[in-house]
Amino acid sequence: MTDGILGKAATMEIPIHGNGEAGQLPEDDGLEQDLQQVMVSGPNLNETSIVSGGYGGSGDGLIPTDEVARGIAGEKFDIVKKWGINTYKCTKQLLSERFGRGSRTVDLELELQIELLRETKRKYESVLQLGRALTAHLYSLLQTQHALGDAFADLSQKSPELQEEFGYNAETQKLLCKNGETLLGAVNFFVSSINTLVTKTMEDTLMTVKQYEAARLEYDAYRTDLEELSLGPRDAGMRGRLESAQATFQAHRDKYEKLRGDVAIKLKFLEENKIKVMHKQLLLFHNAVSAYFAGNQKQLEQTLQQFNIKLRPPGAEKPSWLEEQ
């Protein structure tokens, strides 16, 4: 029976082995993070399946309070015991993999997609940071232009001999401020959309990836445990342990395969959503920036209308180009 289960699993996963060379040891930081990940979820001692009859003695179908206390204590002990065994097995498996003495199951295509997602997220985070910096610079520029326009307008009233020159410079700064507000509205919309894509959509997929990676580690830990037991003697006591190990292995295998499927589906939908979002946002960014630096106020306004971006009306509490991040 053992050979049947392991044989079936081997057709779906690829075990790979490390070479165990001293020069190939992992960096301490990475190993420490992985060990922390194994230990991060402790046992939940707040949930029990025993119901008390209260202090008034036992009623029909209810358990006396003293027995309840002993039952809850015993159930919590079992929870801690199972958690401890699972943590031990996973830690042992992780160290075995890292130091080249064990094997791990690999879905090469899926892991390549996961690594690509992590790299893509890092690059988009860089774009997001630069976009926020651009927003801050544009805001600062608008503040300066607004102050300069006010200064020119004031000097136009107080310098009759330069009234015309100060006047048209004040009008120019006023126009630049208006176009700058429109551009900043577009850039804010761009940054907000990138932020949602990175911190929500990508992060949600990576949370499922973390669950998948934890399930993979558990699966390999119990696979290794079953393989070791299957090599031992086949007496009556061992047969019972072997059947229990087979059942546990199958449960972890089912969990691993389900999460592997979940990750594959989320990666597919994420890629489709990313392309759709970025196609719209990159077009917006290009059109808005091009129109602004060409001094084309009409095209700038049409760009915002095309993407349904609404600026705050004059007199609002916050300037029209400020949006909540």
PLY file of the C-alpha trace (Angstrom):
ply
format ascii 1.0
element vertex 325
property float x
property float y
property float z
element edge 324
property int vertex1
property int vertex2
end_header
0.00 0.00 0.00
2.88 2.33 0.84
4.57 1.77 -2.50
1.31 2.56 -4.28
0.88 5.95 -2.60
4.49 7.00 -2.98
4.59 5.78 -6.54
1.56 7.86 -7.42
3.05 10.92 -5.75
6.31 10.51 -7.61
4.53 10.89 -10.94
3.31 14.36 -9.92
6.31 15.83 -8.08
10.02 15.99 -8.81
12.27 15.29 -5.78
15.66 16.99 -6.11
18.73 16.49 -3.93
21.38 18.96 -2.75
25.07 18.12 -3.12
25.87 18.75 0.54
29.11 20.63 -0.21
30.30 22.99 2.51
30.61 25.83 0.00
26.92 25.52 -0.87
25.55 26.19 2.62
22.70 28.74 2.70
23.05 32.20 4.12
22.10 32.46 7.80
19.50 35.21 7.21
17.51 33.13 4.73
17.60 30.06 6.94
16.54 32.06 9.98
13.57 33.54 8.10
12.46 30.09 6.94
12.71 28.70 10.47
10.65 31.63 11.76
8.05 30.89 9.09
7.81 27.29 10.31
7.29 28.47 13.90
5.03 31.44 13.15
1.63 29.74 13.56
1.33 28.23 17.00
-1.48 25.99 18.26
-4.93 27.51 18.76
-5.82 26.72 22.38
-9.03 28.78 22.38
-11.12 26.24 20.49
-12.33 23.04 22.13
-15.14 20.64 21.30
-16.26 19.94 24.89
-19.40 21.61 26.32
-19.84 22.10 30.07
-23.02 21.57 32.07
-22.13 24.48 34.36
-21.81 24.55 38.15
-25.22 23.10 38.89
-24.25 19.50 38.20
-24.72 17.43 35.09
-27.85 17.50 33.02
-28.99 15.25 30.21
-26.22 14.93 27.65
-23.98 17.39 29.52
-20.62 16.72 31.14
-19.91 17.63 34.80
-17.66 20.65 35.32
-14.69 18.70 36.77
-14.77 16.30 33.84
-15.02 19.26 31.47
-11.89 20.81 32.94
-9.98 17.55 32.58
-11.36 17.06 29.08
-10.39 20.57 27.92
-6.92 20.21 29.43
-6.47 16.89 27.66
-7.71 18.29 24.36
-5.39 21.28 24.58
-2.51 18.96 25.39
-3.28 16.97 22.24
-3.36 20.17 20.18
0.01 21.27 21.52
1.42 17.78 21.01
0.29 17.64 17.38
1.63 21.14 16.73
4.96 20.22 18.31
5.29 17.06 16.22
4.39 18.92 13.04
6.85 21.74 13.83
9.61 19.24 14.59
9.06 17.34 11.35
8.93 20.54 9.25
12.04 21.98 10.91
13.89 18.71 10.38
12.81 18.67 6.72
13.83 22.30 6.19
17.29 21.80 7.70
17.71 18.58 5.73
16.94 20.42 2.49
19.15 23.40 3.30
22.18 21.30 4.18
21.86 19.03 1.16
20.90 15.83 2.99
17.26 15.66 2.00
14.99 16.17 -0.98
12.23 18.60 -1.77
9.33 18.40 -4.17
9.54 20.86 -7.03
7.01 22.05 -9.58
9.53 23.71 -11.87
7.04 25.64 -14.00
5.06 26.93 -11.03
8.14 27.95 -9.04
9.47 29.83 -12.05
6.20 31.77 -12.24
6.35 32.50 -8.50
9.90 33.82 -8.74
8.89 35.93 -11.73
6.02 37.38 -9.69
8.34 38.31 -6.83
10.76 39.97 -9.24
7.89 41.80 -10.96
6.58 43.00 -7.59
10.01 44.39 -6.69
10.16 46.30 -9.98
6.63 47.65 -9.63
7.43 48.76 -6.07
10.32 50.75 -7.55
7.96 52.34 -10.11
5.53 53.11 -7.28
8.26 54.81 -5.25
9.36 56.88 -8.24
5.76 57.79 -9.02
5.26 59.06 -5.48
8.49 61.06 -5.75
7.23 62.60 -9.01
3.97 63.50 -7.30
5.85 65.25 -4.49
8.02 67.16 -6.96
5.01 68.26 -9.02
3.25 69.40 -5.87
6.30 71.43 -4.87
6.54 72.91 -8.37
2.89 73.93 -8.29
3.32 75.63 -4.93
6.28 77.59 -6.30
4.49 78.55 -9.52
1.44 79.66 -7.59
3.54 81.87 -5.30
5.49 83.25 -8.26
2.28 84.06 -10.12
0.93 85.92 -7.07
4.19 87.87 -6.80
4.08 88.84 -10.49
0.44 89.92 -10.20
1.21 92.06 -7.17
4.19 93.71 -8.89
2.07 94.32 -11.97
-0.21 96.52 -9.87
2.65 98.36 -8.19
5.00 98.84 -11.18
3.20 100.86 -13.88
6.25 100.89 -16.14
6.40 97.03 -16.06
2.72 96.35 -15.63
2.31 94.55 -18.94
5.43 92.37 -18.53
4.58 91.35 -14.97
0.97 90.81 -16.04
1.58 88.31 -18.81
4.12 86.45 -16.66
1.49 86.20 -13.91
-1.01 84.81 -16.46
1.59 82.32 -17.70
2.20 81.00 -14.17
-1.55 80.81 -13.59
-1.96 78.70 -16.74
0.97 76.50 -15.77
-0.63 75.93 -12.36
-3.90 74.92 -13.94
-2.21 72.47 -16.31
-0.02 71.23 -13.45
-3.06 70.46 -11.33
-4.52 68.47 -14.20
-1.26 66.57 -14.69
-0.97 65.89 -10.97
-4.49 64.49 -10.93
-3.49 62.06 -13.69
-0.24 61.09 -11.96
-2.06 60.55 -8.65
-4.52 58.25 -10.40
-1.61 56.35 -11.94
0.16 56.00 -8.58
-3.04 54.94 -6.81
-3.70 52.20 -9.37
-0.11 50.90 -9.14
-0.39 50.93 -5.36
-3.55 48.82 -5.48
-1.96 46.38 -7.92
1.18 45.95 -5.78
-0.11 46.08 -2.21
-3.43 44.30 -2.70
-3.61 42.21 -5.86
0.00 40.96 -5.95
0.20 40.69 -2.17
-2.97 38.58 -2.05
-1.46 36.13 -4.54
1.81 36.01 -2.59
-0.10 35.20 0.62
-1.51 32.14 -1.14
2.02 31.34 -2.35
3.25 31.38 1.27
0.48 28.96 2.24
1.44 26.75 -0.70
5.12 26.78 0.28
4.26 25.88 3.89
2.04 23.04 2.63
4.86 21.84 0.36
7.23 21.69 3.32
4.70 19.75 5.41
4.02 17.40 2.50
7.71 16.62 2.06
8.21 16.23 5.80
5.47 13.59 6.05
6.55 12.01 2.76
10.04 11.56 4.17
8.56 10.20 7.42
6.48 7.65 5.50
9.45 6.61 3.39
11.56 6.00 6.49
8.80 4.01 8.19
8.27 1.87 5.08
11.91 0.74 5.30
11.47 -0.56 8.87
10.26 -3.96 10.11
6.70 -5.03 9.30
5.55 -6.24 12.72
2.05 -5.62 14.11
2.99 -2.41 15.91
4.77 -1.01 12.88
1.82 -1.75 10.60
-0.39 0.44 12.79
2.13 3.30 12.70
2.51 2.86 8.97
-1.24 3.08 8.35
-1.43 6.22 10.50
1.52 7.74 8.63
-0.11 6.91 5.29
-3.33 8.66 6.31
-1.46 11.74 7.55
0.67 11.81 4.41
-2.42 11.64 2.19
-4.06 14.52 4.06
-0.98 16.73 3.60
-0.68 15.64 -0.02
-4.29 16.68 -0.70
-3.68 20.05 1.00
-0.51 20.61 -1.02
-2.15 19.77 -4.34
-5.15 22.00 -3.60
-2.94 24.98 -2.78
-0.78 24.29 -5.81
-3.90 24.53 -7.95
-5.01 27.70 -6.13
-1.65 29.36 -6.79
-1.72 28.43 -10.47
-5.20 29.94 -10.87
-4.32 33.12 -8.98
-1.14 33.60 -11.00
-3.14 33.28 -14.21
-5.77 35.82 -13.16
-3.12 38.16 -11.73
-1.27 38.25 -15.03
-4.47 38.99 -16.95
-5.45 41.73 -14.48
-1.95 43.24 -14.50
-1.94 43.54 -18.29
-5.41 45.10 -18.30
-4.60 47.62 -15.56
-1.17 48.59 -16.88
-2.38 49.00 -20.45
-4.82 51.65 -19.22
-2.44 53.31 -16.76
0.54 53.54 -19.12
-1.64 55.07 -21.81
-2.96 57.60 -19.29
0.53 58.48 -18.06
1.92 58.91 -21.57
-0.95 61.04 -22.85
-1.05 63.29 -19.77
2.71 63.91 -19.62
2.94 64.49 -23.38
0.06 66.97 -23.37
1.44 68.83 -20.34
4.92 69.39 -21.76
3.45 70.29 -25.16
1.36 72.94 -23.42
-1.80 71.37 -24.85
-4.40 72.20 -22.22
-7.29 70.79 -24.24
-5.63 67.42 -24.77
-4.74 67.29 -21.07
-8.36 67.80 -20.07
-9.54 65.28 -22.66
-7.13 62.71 -21.19
-8.72 63.02 -17.76
-12.20 62.77 -19.27
-11.16 59.68 -21.24
-10.14 57.90 -18.03
-12.99 59.29 -15.91
-10.68 61.20 -13.56
-12.41 64.02 -11.72
-10.51 66.85 -10.05
-11.81 68.51 -6.92
-13.71 71.71 -7.72
-12.19 75.12 -6.86
-12.74 76.04 -3.23
-12.67 72.46 -1.96
-10.92 71.80 1.35
-7.99 70.21 -0.42
-6.47 71.33 -3.74
-7.81 69.47 -6.75
-4.54 67.71 -7.32
-4.44 66.09 -3.87
-5.91 62.62 -3.58
-5.81 60.19 -0.70
-3.08 57.59 -1.16
0 1
1 2
2 3
3 4
4 5
5 6
6 7
7 8
8 9
9 10
10 11
11 12
12 13
13 14
14 15
15 16
16 17
17 18
18 19
19 20
20 21
21 22
22 23
23 24
24 25
25 26
26 27
27 28
28 29
29 30
30 31
31 32
32 33
33 34
34 35
35 36
36 37
37 38
38 39
39 40
40 41
41 42
42 43
43 44
44 45
45 46
46 47
47 48
48 49
49 50
50 51
51 52
52 53
53 54
54 55
55 56
56 57
57 58
58 59
59 60
60 61
61 62
62 63
63 64
64 65
65 66
66 67
67 68
68 69
69 70
70 71
71 72
72 73
73 74
74 75
75 76
76 77
77 78
78 79
79 80
80 81
81 82
82 83
83 84
84 85
85 86
86 87
87 88
88 89
89 90
90 91
91 92
92 93
93 94
94 95
95 96
96 97
97 98
98 99
99 100
100 101
101 102
102 103
103 104
104 105
105 106
106 107
107 108
108 109
109 110
110 111
111 112
112 113
113 114
114 115
115 116
116 117
117 118
118 119
119 120
120 121
121 122
122 123
123 124
124 125
125 126
126 127
127 128
128 129
129 130
130 131
131 132
132 133
133 134
134 135
135 136
136 137
137 138
138 139
139 140
140 141
141 142
142 143
143 144
144 145
145 146
146 147
147 148
148 149
149 150
150 151
151 152
152 153
153 154
154 155
155 156
156 157
157 158
158 159
159 160
160 161
161 162
162 163
163 164
164 165
165 166
166 167
167 168
168 169
169 170
170 171
171 172
172 173
173 174
174 175
175 176
176 177
177 178
178 179
179 180
180 181
181 182
182 183
183 184
184 185
185 186
186 187
187 188
188 189
189 190
190 191
191 192
192 193
193 194
194 195
195 196
196 197
197 198
198 199
199 200
200 201
201 202
202 203
203 204
204 205
205 206
206 207
207 208
208 209
209 210
210 211
211 212
212 213
213 214
214 215
215 216
216 217
217 218
218 219
219 220
220 221
221 222
222 223
223 224
224 225
225 226
226 227
227 228
228 229
229 230
230 231
231 232
232 233
233 234
234 235
235 236
236 237
237 238
238 239
239 240
240 241
241 242
242 243
243 244
244 245
245 246
246 247
247 248
248 249
249 250
250 251
251 252
252 253
253 254
254 255
255 256
256 257
257 258
258 259
259 260
260 261
261 262
262 263
263 264
264 265
265 266
266 267
267 268
268 269
269 270
270 271
271 272
272 273
273 274
274 275
275 276
276 277
277 278
278 279
279 280
280 281
281 282
282 283
283 284
284 285
285 286
286 287
287 288
288 289
289 290
290 291
291 292
292 293
293 294
294 295
295 296
296 297
297 298
298 299
299 300
300 301
301 302
302 303
303 304
304 305
305 306
306 307
307 308
308 309
309 310
310 311
311 312
312 313
313 314
314 315
315 316
316 317
317 318
318 319
319 320
320 321
321 322
322 323
323 324
